[in-house]
Amino acid sequence: MLYVGGILAMGKFSFIFFIVGILSCIAAIAADSAIAYILCFKVLITAILFGLLLLLANIIWYILPRNLKCTYKGKKNIYNRIVVFSTLFFYIVGKFVYKICLPEASGIVSSIGIVTTFVFAIFFIWSMINRNNKRTIIIPCIGFILFIALLSFVNSITIESNGNPDAGNLEILKSLPYVGWSPAENEIEKVGVLHYDRNLAFDGLNLHQSLYMPEASLIDMNGNVVHKWFFTPKDRTYISKLCKNGNLLVGVRDGMLILMDWYSNIKWMKELRLHHEITVDKTDMIYILSREENLMFWHGIPVPILCDYIKVLSMDGELKRTINIYDLVKEWVSLPQIIDIYKEIISLIKPRTLVRFLRTRATLGFFLEHDTAYDILHTNQIDIIERDIPDFCNKGDILISVRELDLIGIVDSNREEFKWHWGPGHLSKQHCPALLENGNVLIFDNGIDRGISRIIELNPLSKKIEWAYQSDPPEKFFSEWGGACQRLPNGNTLITDSVHGHVFEINGEGKIVWELYNPDINRETQKRRTINGMERIIDSEIIKQIKSLKSNSRRQLATD
């Protein structure tokens, strides 16, 4: 009641904002619009904060000395305006102080700056109230400017004595999600295939693609390029999948799915927010992961999220089916994730955050981005089950990986529900689960919470790990994002360390029998291109078709 009374007391504008905010949120829920809900909730939060500010101003009004009240002749509306404009003024001053005067401020310097700004705020508001004494305005302003100048000088000396502040951020930069380059100062000379044990490695062609580069290559075991596909440079190509007839499916992240032939001619394109995975089943149906901005409900609470979907298309690009992944996993979504989303929405009260939010829509065509609080699922793998395994899975089921929930599971594709799941408490931001011939599941466990990555082979019935690989020392193998693993016909495992652009094949004892470092490097910046995941081509039909296409290409060149 006190708050409602404060809202009514402070005037019609805040009251109107408050009512409009509530009605807008209700309308957005009814319209099932995530973005409308976010923007309307921002209006509501703005009204609430504005109301709290003026409620505080009203409380202070009643405790002001009578002589100060007389200054305004009892007109609280003038007093309220001074409080509001003073608050906005200090918001701007605070931004200026910390962005311009005290960049990279240490804890002590930052604390002193906060205390100084707070004291200055008190004097400034007091001087605005007590308008009869102009010295109370001039003296604090001069003192504040001189003190901040001195503090800025001390801060610059502190930064120089501590060295380059950017050097301490190297680990943070390395852990940024899905970056195209990775620091390689100590390994910049490692380029191409460094090790190839012909007796132990499984021979084959490798589908190789540097992250975001407008081309994909087939390379042999010696690192020689056998064939290349070229894409439109403006497209930030993310993943590619080789089809049986030599065509290539190319996924442009958050953009489109493209089918092109052996000669890089585009057969069709379909616009959608594709990400992470393209796979083709035995019947030539295409399965992809896509995402959309949706308003979902968590225990009755409306929550705007970036929702993941499994979409099934024909080889002609026609959409046949859609499966909502949030509906499958919402019981694993936690309260902290919901709180983080609402924190993100509340942060839109800051003008710069709101501008960035709107700029994303203008430049990318959507509001909500991956790897933000709204990306509560981040599904990163689908594997189509091609056979029945009693008490575990059936042909046509789908094995999925939901990174943000540390969850993998078998989805009954007919009933659209989990029939088996595992992971929370055991996995950490995993990638690339795949069903093996022996019925076990191979998983790339990134190990974000441990700082150590590993490859594990899980028995899904006993839920026990029957085989695992870690490097020696364990810290040497750590991929903060991405990562892929593929079990080869001879029992070896092909592993992609995405962050470091490093691919290696190990045998059952963990011995490296083939090793490649991405040859796409920049010696000037001492960086190497990252790799999302390399695939060894083992399908006999695809290999036969590749040989035929290569032979045709040679004959065509000879004719020309």
N, C-alpha and C positions, 0 to 999 in steps of 0.2 A: 504493500500500500504506500509505503514511504517513497518507493521508486516511481510508482505511477503518479503519485502526487507531485513529485519533482518534475516529471515529464510535462504534466499539465501546467505546472507553475512556470516553466521556462519558455512557453510560447507555442504558437501554432505550428511552426516549421518542424521542430523535432517530433511533435506529436504526429504530424502528417507523414514524416519519414518512417516513423515506427509502424504506423498502420499500413502504409504502402508496402513496407518490407515484409510484414506478415502475410498480407494478401498475395504479394508477388510469389513468395515461396510456395504458398498453397497452389497457386495457378501453375507454377513450374512443375510441382509434383503431379498435378492432374494431367499436364501435357507430356509427362515422362521425358523431360529435357534436363540433362545433366548440366549443360552450360547455363541455361536460364536459371536453374536452381542456385548455381554458384554465384552468379551475378546478383540475384535477388537476395540471397543470404548475406552478401556483402552490404547491400543497402540496409538490411536489418541490423547488422553489426555496427554499421556507421551510425544509425539512429540510436542504438543502445549506448555506444561510447559517447556520443554527443549528449545523450540524456544524462549519463553518469557525470560527465564534466559539469553540466549546468546544475545538476542536483548538488554536487559538491560546492559549486559557487553559491547556491542558495543557502546551504548550511553555513558557509563562511559569512554570508551576509547577516545572518541572525546573530552571529557572535562578534561582529564588528563594533567598535566603539561608536557611540551615538554621534560624536563630532565628525567621524568619517562618513556616516550615513547622511549627515546633513550636507556633505560636499555634493552628493548626488540628488539632494532634495527629495530623498525617498524613492527615487526612480530606479528600480532594480534592473530594468531592461538595459539602461545605459551601462550599469555595472556588469551585467552578463555579457554584453558585447565586448567590453574590455577584457574580461577573462578569456573569452573564446579567441579573440585576435592575439592576445598575449601567448596563449598555448600554441597557436599556429606559428607565431613568430619564433618561439623557442624550439619548435620542431625543426624549422628551417635552419636556425642557428646551430642546433645540435648536429644536423647533417653536415653543415659546413665545417664545423670544428673537427669532426672525426674523419671526414673524407679528405679535407684539404690540409688542415693544420696538424692533425695527429694520425697520419697513416701508419699502419703496422705498429700501433702503440702497444707497449708492454702492459702487463697487468697493473703495475703501480701507477704509471703515467696515465693509463686509461681511467683508473679510479679517481685520481686527482682531477682529471678533466671532468668527470661526472659530478663530483662534489662542487667544483667551481661553477659549472653551468647551473647546478641546482641553486646555489647561493645567489648567483646573478639573477636567476628567475624570481626568487623571493623579493630581491631589491627592486627589480623592474616592475613587478606587479604592484608592490607597495607604492612605488613612485607614481604609477598610473592612477592608483586610487587617491593618493595624497597629492593632488595636482597643484596645491598651493606652493610646494617647495620644489623648484626646478633642479636644485642641486642633487636631490635624490635620484634624478634621472641621469645627469651628466657624469657624476663621480663614479657610480657603479659601471657605466659603459666604458669609461676610460680605463678603469682598473681591470675590467674583464679582458679588454683587448690587449693590454700590456702583459697580463698574466698568461694568456693563451699563447702570445708570441714567445714568451720565455719558455713555456712548456713545450712548444713546438721545437725550439732550439735544443732543449734537453732530449727530446724524443729522437731527433736526427742524430745526435751524438751516440745515443744508446743503440740505434740501428747499426751505425758504422762500427761500433765496438763489437757487436755480435756477428758481424759479417753480413753476407748477402742474405736477406730474408727469404729469397726465393729458393735458396739451396735447401732449407729445411722443409720445403713443400714437395720435394721430389717424390716421396712415397705417396703423397696425396695425388699428385699428377699421374703417377703410374696406376693408381687404382680407379681413375675415372672410367666410367662405363663406355665400352665400345669405341675407343679412340682408334684412329687409323694408323698412328705411329707409336712406337714404344722406344724408350731410351736403350741404347745398345753400346754404350761407350767401351765396355770391357770385352765385347764379343763382336765388334763391327767387322772384324776380318773373317768371321765365320759366315761363309756365303755358299749357298747351294748344297749339294750332297757331300757330306763330310765322311760318311762311313757307309759301306755297303758290303755285307757278308752274303755273298751269292749262295752259299750253302744253307744258310739259316733263314734268310729273308724270303718272304713270299713275293714272287715276281708278279708285276702287273703295272698298269698305267694308273696315274694319280690325277684326280681332278683338283686343280690348284687355283686359288683365287685370293689375292690380297684384299683385305677388307676395304670396301668403298672404291676399289679400282674398276675402271670400265672395261674389264676384260677377264676372261677365264681361260685356263690352259690345261691341256692334257700333257703331263710330263712323264717320261720313263723313269726307271729306277736310278739312272745316272744323272737325272736332272735336266735332260734335254727336252726341249719343247717339241711335242709331236703334232699338236694342233692348237689353234687359238680361236676363240670367239671374241668379237668386239661389240661393245655396247655404246649407246649414246653417252658421251662424256658427262653431260649434266646430270645423269641419273646416278644416285648414290647406291650403286649395286651392292647388295648385301649377301645373297646366297644364290647358288645355282645347283641344278639337279639334272644329270644326264639321263635321257630317255633311251629306250631300247633301239629306236630307229636312228639314233644319232642326233636327234633334236635336243635342244637345251632349254630347260625352264629356268628363267632368271627372275629372282625376286628383288624388287627395288623397295627398300625399307620404307614403310608408310606411304608407298606410292602406287605400285602396280605389279602385276604378274605378267611376264612376257614369255611367249614361246617363239624360239627362233630355230632355223634349220642349221645344218652343218656348216653352211657358208655365211652365217650371221644374218641371214635375211629374216625379218620379223614376220611371223605367220599370224599372230594376233596379240593384242594387249588387253588387259582387264584392270581397271583402276580399283584399288582397294588398299586398306592399310595393312599390308602383308608384313610379317616379321618372323624371323627365326627359322621357319621350317617349311620345306617343300618335299613331299614324298609321293611316290606313285606305287599303287598296289598291283597285284598280279593281273587285274582286269583293266589296267591302264586308267584308273580313276585317280585324279590328282587330289591330294590332301594338303591343305595349307593352314597356317595359323594367321589370323587377322585380329585386329582390335578396333573397337569403336567406343565413343564417349557415351556412356549410358548412366541413367539414374536407377540404382538398385536399392533394395531394402535389406538392412541387416537388423534382425530382431525388431522390425517395425520402424527403424530409423532410416530416413532417406539418405543415401550416400552416393554422390557422383563419383564414378570410377572409370578407369580405362579398362573396359571389359574385353577379355579374350574369347575368340570363337574358333572352332574347327570348321573349315568350309571345304566341301567336297565338290569338285568340278569335273566335267568331262574333258577329254583331250581337245575338244573344240572350244573350251573356255566357258561352257555353260554351267551356271551354279545349280547343283543338284540338292544340296543339303547343308544345313547350318546347325552346329551344336554349341550351346552357350556353356562355357566352362565355369563361369561364376556359379551357375545353378548346381554344378557338380560338386564344388568345393567350398561353398559358403559356410559350412559348419566349421571349417578350419580357419576362417578369417577371424582375426583377434581384435579385441577392443583397442589396443594401442594403435593398430593400423587405422581404425576409424577415427581415433583422436588425431592422428597425424594428418588425415585428410581435412578435418575441420580446422586444424592449425594452419594448414596451407590456405584454406579459404579465408580465414581471418586475416592472414598476412596480406591479402589483397587490399586491406585498408591503407597500406603504404602505396603512395602514388607510383613509385618506381616498379613495385611488384605488379601492380595493375597494368601499367604500360607494357611490361614484358609479357604479361599474360595475353593482352590484346595483340601485341606485335607477333606472337607465335601464330595466331590465327591469320594475320595478314600475310606472313611470309611462308608458312608451311601448309595452311589450309585447315588447321585444326587447333584446338585450344590445349588439350591435355597431352603431355608428352610422356614417353616411356622413362623409366627410372626416376619418377617423381612419386610423391605420396599417393597419387591417384592410381599408380600402377601396382595394385595390391596383389596381383596374380603373377604376371610376367612368365606366362607359359612359354617354354623354350624348346619343346620336343614333342613330336608325335611319331609313333612307330606302329605300323599296321600289323596285326597278328595274322599270320597266314596258316595256322594249324591249331587244332584243339589240344589242350593240355588239361587232363582231368583235375578238378578242384582248383583250377587257376584261371584259365582263359579259353576262349573259343575263337575260331576263325572269324575274322571281321571285327574283333574287338580292337581297341586302340590303347596303346601304352603312352601315357603322357607324363610330362615333368612340369611342375608348377614351382618355379624358383623361389618366389617370395614366401611360400608356405613350406619350403623344404620337403616337398611332397612329390612322390611318383605313384602312379596307380594304373590299373587296368579299367578302362571304361567299357561297359556293355553298350555297344553302338546301337542296339535296338531299343533298350529300355532307358538309355542315357543316364546311367548311374554307375557308381563304382562297384566292382565286384571284388577288388583287391587293392590295397594301398599300403604304403610304407614310407618312412623317411623322417618325420618330425622327431627330433632328438638324436638322430643318427646322421642325417645329411646336412650340408650347409651350402645353399645356393648352387645345387647340382645342375648338370647338363647331360644330355645325350644318353638316356637309358635305352637299352636295346635288348630284345629277347634273343637268347643264344640257342643254338641247336640242341644243347643239353637241357634246355628248359630254364636255365638260370638267367638272371638279368645283369647286364654289364652297365656300370654307371660311372660317369666322370663326376666325382665329388670335389667341388672346388675348394671346400674347407675354408671359407671366409673367416669363420670364427676361430680357426686354428692357425691360419697363416700357412697352411700346408695342404696341397692338393694330393689326391690319391685316385686310383682306379680300383673299383671293387667289383667282385662278381658275387651276386646275392642269390641264395637259394630262396625262391619266393614262397615255398611251402613251409619251410622251417624258419624262414626269415633270419638265417645265419649267413655271415660273409664267409664264402668258401675259398676265395682268392683275393689278394689285394696287391697293388703295386704302389710303392713310394720310392722316391729317389734317395740316394745316399750322399750327403745328409738330406733328411726330409725337406728342409727349407729350400733346397735347390729347385724343387718342382712345385711351383705355386702360380696358378693362373687365376687372377682376381675375377675375371669375367670370361665368358666364352668357354672354350674347351670342347674337345670331341674325342671319342674313342670308338674303335671299330675292331671287332674280333675277326681275324682272317681265317681262311679254310685250314691252314696248317696249325692253328692254335695260337699263333702270334697275335699281338694287339698293336694296332696303329693308334698313336696318341698325338693329339694336337694341343700344344701349349699356346693358346691363342695370343695372349698378351705379348709373348716374346718372339712370335713368328717362328716357332720351333716345332718341327714334327719329327717323331721318332717311332720306330717299331721295335718292340721287345718280344722275347720269347717267354715261355712259361716261367723261367727262372728270373726274369727281370733283366736279362742281358740285352743291351741295345745292339740290334743287328742291322739297322738302317737308320740314317739320321740326315735331316735336311734343315737348314736355316734359310728363311725367306731371302732370296737374292735381291729383293727390292729394298735397297738401303739408300740413305742420304748421308754421305760421309761428312758433309759440311755441318749438319746438325747432330751427327752421331746417333741416328735413329734408324729403326727398321720397321717396315710395314708389318702390321699384325695380320693374322690369318684366323678367320672364324672357325673353319674346320676343313681339313683335307680328307678326301675320300679315295680309297683304293678301289678301282673298278674290278669287281670279281664276278659279275654276272656274265655268263658265257655268251648269251645272246647279244649283249651290248658289245662285248669284245669282238665277236664275229662281225657285227655291223660296222664297227670302227675300222676294222681291217678292210672291209669292202669299200667304205667311203674314202679311205686313204688311197686305195688302189684306183678308184674312179678319179680322184683329184689329180693323181700323178698322170693318168692317161689324158685328162683334160688339159693339163699344163703342157704335155708333150704335143698335143694337137695344136694348141695355141702357138 
